């Protein structure tokens, strides 16, 4: 659980341990009306990153060499 400062609508925290990543999301529903939607989108984005990493894909890499 992450405490929110006044006027902050969203806090996202990450914690790694070994090969695991824990994610915590705290939201002020007055400022972010759909925190579950945000959490679902974050979950989907992390799943996409995991899939790409396991495939060795650079499809999402926007850096130029």
C-alpha positions in Angstrom: 0.0 0.0 0.0 1.3 3.4 -1.0 0.2 6.6 0.7 -1.0 9.4 -1.5 0.0 13.0 -1.0 -2.6 15.7 -1.3 -3.6 16.3 -4.9 -1.9 13.1 -6.1 -4.4 10.8 -7.9 -2.2 7.8 -8.5 0.9 6.1 -7.1 2.5 3.0 -8.6 5.2 1.1 -6.7 7.4 -1.7 -7.9 9.4 -4.2 -5.8 11.6 -6.9 -7.2 12.7 -10.1 -5.4 14.7 -12.6 -7.3 12.9 -13.1 -10.6 9.5 -11.7 -9.4 8.2 -8.2 -9.6 5.4 -7.0 -7.3 3.3 -4.0 -8.3 1.2 -1.9 -5.9 -1.3 0.7 -7.1 -3.0 3.3 -4.9 -5.5 5.7 -6.4 -7.8 8.5 -5.3 -11.1 7.7 -7.0 -12.0 11.4 -6.9 -9.0 12.1 -9.2 -8.8 8.8 -11.0 -12.4 7.5 -11.4 -11.4 4.0 -12.8 -8.4 2.7 -10.9 -9.4 -0.9 -11.8 -9.2 0.1 -15.5 -5.7 1.5 -15.0 -4.6 -1.6 -13.1 -6.0 -3.8 -15.9 -4.2 -1.7 -18.6 -0.9 -1.9 -16.6 -1.3 -5.7 -16.2 -1.8 -6.0 -20.0 1.2 -3.8 -20.7 3.4 -5.8 -18.4 2.1 -9.1 -20.0 3.0 -7.7 -23.4 6.5 -6.8 -22.2 7.0 -10.2 -20.8 5.8 -11.9 -24.0 8.2 -9.8 -26.1 11.1 -10.4 -23.7 10.6 -14.1 -23.8 10.5 -14.0 -27.6 13.5 -11.8 -27.8 11.5 -9.3 -29.7 12.5 -5.7 -30.3 9.0 -4.7 -31.7 8.4 -2.3 -28.9 11.9 -0.8 -29.0 11.7 2.8 -30.1 15.3 3.7 -29.6 17.5 4.2 -32.6 21.1 3.0 -32.9 
